[in-house]
Amino acid sequence: MIIDKAENLCKYKNILLYTDDIIKFINNYDESNCSQGKHNIKGDSLFVLVQKYKTKDEDYCRPESHQKYIDIQYIVKGNETILWDNIDNLHLKEDKSEEADILFYERKEGASRLNLKEGMFAVFLPEDAHTPCISYGASKEILKMVFKIKLSEWDYNDNAYFT
């Protein structure tokens, strides 16, 4: 997991594919003529989900992870809390990986609390269970982009990054 401000996204070019494409999409984004939903950037190798919703109490949110795509969650407007835990610490509750690349887990106390503010992003890898959409204080409407990078495009098992 990585958490940082969008202005620093270029610093991760050596470990994240398509950083330039993601920065270009963010810089060219115009809410008035960009609809919510899926936008292809590089086919199924890289796409973005533009989402607008009201954050909610964490009791109504579920931990999730993904096995086929890395998530880069970027807050365009507003702020939200995302809980993080390693999937090894959680019990799998529902597997929708075949049809939707999502696994849901039972909620557990002790997850780390990430407070993402406008202009910040977080990167979630397959082992990162994350619980998004949680109110940071009072429930508020936010605008978020979730960039999806296909794992087969990235040598995820290349430990050269950590030597």
C-alpha positions in Angstrom: 0.0 0.0 0.0 1.1 3.5 -0.8 -0.5 6.7 0.3 0.5 10.2 -0.9 -0.5 13.4 -2.5 -1.3 13.4 -6.3 1.4 15.9 -7.0 3.9 13.2 -6.0 2.5 10.5 -8.2 5.4 11.0 -10.7 7.8 9.8 -8.0 6.4 6.3 -8.3 7.2 5.8 -12.1 9.7 3.1 -11.3 7.1 0.9 -9.5 3.8 1.9 -11.0 3.0 1.4 -14.7 1.1 4.0 -16.6 1.9 6.8 -14.2 2.1 9.3 -17.0 -1.3 8.2 -18.4 -2.9 8.5 -14.9 -1.4 12.0 -14.4 -2.6 13.0 -17.9 -6.1 11.8 -17.1 -6.2 13.7 -13.8 -4.8 16.9 -15.3 -7.3 16.8 -18.2 -10.3 15.8 -16.1 -13.3 18.2 -16.5 -16.2 17.3 -14.3 -18.6 19.1 -16.6 -18.0 16.8 -19.6 -16.7 13.6 -18.0 -19.5 11.2 -16.9 -19.4 8.9 -13.9 -18.5 5.3 -14.7 -15.8 3.4 -16.5 -13.4 5.2 -18.9 -10.9 3.2 -20.8 -7.4 4.6 -21.0 -5.4 1.6 -22.2 -8.1 -1.0 -22.8 -8.3 -3.5 -20.0 -4.7 -2.8 -19.0 -5.6 0.5 -17.5 -9.0 2.1 -16.9 -10.6 4.4 -14.4 -13.9 4.4 -12.6 -15.2 7.9 -11.9 -17.4 7.8 -8.9 -19.6 10.4 -7.0 -21.2 9.2 -3.8 -21.9 10.1 -0.2 -19.6 8.6 2.4 -21.3 6.5 5.1 -20.8 5.1 8.5 -18.2 2.3 8.5 -20.8 -0.2 9.8 -22.2 -0.1 6.2 -18.9 -0.7 4.4 -17.1 -4.0 3.7 -13.4 -4.8 3.5 -12.5 -5.9 -0.1 -9.5 -6.8 -2.2 -8.8 -7.5 -5.8 -6.7 -10.2 -7.5 -6.6 -9.1 -11.1 -6.1 -5.3 -10.7 -4.2 -2.9 -8.6 -6.3 0.0 -7.3 -5.1 3.6 -7.3 -7.9 5.5 -5.4 -7.6 9.3 -6.0 -9.8 11.8 -4.2 -10.8 14.6 -6.6 -13.2 16.4 -4.2 -14.0 15.9 -0.6 -12.4 13.4 1.8 -13.0 9.9 3.0 -11.6 7.3 5.4 -10.4 4.0 4.1 -9.6 1.1 6.5 -6.6 -1.1 5.6 -5.5 -4.5 6.7 -3.6 -7.4 5.2 -5.9 -10.1 3.8 -4.0 -12.7 5.9 -5.5 -11.1 9.0 -9.1 -11.5 7.7 -11.7 -14.2 7.0 -13.0 -14.4 3.5 -16.8 -13.9 3.4 -17.7 -13.7 -0.3 -15.7 -14.4 -3.4 -16.8 -12.6 -6.5 -13.4 -12.7 -8.2 -14.5 -14.5 -11.3 -17.3 -12.1 -12.3 -16.2 -8.8 -10.7 -12.6 -9.1 -9.4 -13.6 -8.5 -5.8 -13.3 -10.5 -2.6 -15.2 -9.4 0.5 -14.1 -10.1 4.0 -15.6 -10.1 7.5 -15.0 -6.9 9.3 -12.5 -7.0 12.1 -11.3 -4.5 14.7 -7.8 -3.2 14.5 -7.6 -2.1 10.8 -5.4 1.0 10.1 -7.4 4.1 9.4 -6.4 6.2 6.4 -7.9 9.6 6.1 -7.6 10.7 2.4 -8.2 14.3 1.7 -8.8 16.0 -1.6 -5.8 15.6 -3.9 -4.5 12.4 -2.2 -4.3 8.9 -3.5 -3.8 5.4 -2.1 -2.5 2.3 -4.0 -3.9 -1.1 -3.0 -2.2 -4.3 -4.0 -3.8 -7.8 -4.0 -2.8 -8.4 -0.3 -4.3 -5.1 0.8 -7.8 -5.4 2.1 -9.4 -1.9 2.0 -12.7 -0.6 3.2 -13.5 2.5 1.2 -16.5 5.0 1.3 -16.3 5.7 5.1 -17.2 9.2 6.4 -14.4 11.3 7.5 -16.4 13.1 10.1 -19.9 13.8 8.8 -21.2 12.1 5.7 -20.3 14.2 2.6 -20.5 13.8 -1.2 -17.1 13.0 -2.7 -15.8 12.7 -6.2 -13.2 9.9 -6.6 -11.3 8.2 -9.4 -10.3 4.6 -9.0 -7.6 3.7 -11.5 -7.3 0.0 -12.2 -3.9 -1.4 -13.4 -4.1 -5.0 -14.7 -1.6 -7.2 -12.7 -0.5 -9.1 -15.8 0.9 -5.8 -17.1 3.1 -5.4 -14.1 5.6 -7.9 -12.9 4.1 -8.0 -9.4 6.4 -10.8 -8.3 9.6 -9.0 -9.3 11.2 -8.3 -5.9 13.9 -6.2 -7.6 11.9 -3.2 -6.3 12.9 -4.1 -2.7 16.6 -4.7 -3.1 
